[in-house]
Amino acid sequence: MELAGIGPNWLLIWVVAWSVKRSVLQGALAGLALGLIQDGMTAHTPTHVVSLVLVGVLTARLRKERYLREDFISVALIAFAMAVMAETVTAIQYSIQGGRSLVEIWTYHQLIALGSAVLSSLWAPIIYFPLNRWWQQMSLLEQQS
């Protein structure tokens, strides 16, 4: 569950799993909602909204069928890239905010981004597959009614 004291970014995994087969608007709304929830449970600066909305938008804009056919690999790669990007956005916010040295921020960023990306990419397919199956069944029920 942890690597060097860093755990997976569960909300990022949920945003990626939701946004893979959704529209850009739905991905952005998922990122906004989960970012606000995370900001409500933790400190509001730096905000998680920016990074999770960006994750939702970029994931929804990807056309993974064009590059990779296998869901397991594509979801893992998407989660890895989005975790690195989200942690970079957070590090940029810390840099702008001040209060810490830039060397300290960017040194920790490397460790946190890599640890979070590895763990999030390992967990993302495990979360994605049951949710995707459930979403497919729900859409079939909607089409039948």
Secondary structure, DSSP 8 states (H G I E B T S, - for coil): --BTTB---HHHHHHHHHHTTS-HHHHHHHHHHHHHHHHHHS-SSS-SHHHHHHHHHHHHH--HHHH---HHHHHHHHHHHHHHHHHHHHHHHHHHH-SS-HHHHHHHHHHHHHHHHHHHHHHHHHHHHHHHHHHHHHHHHHHH-
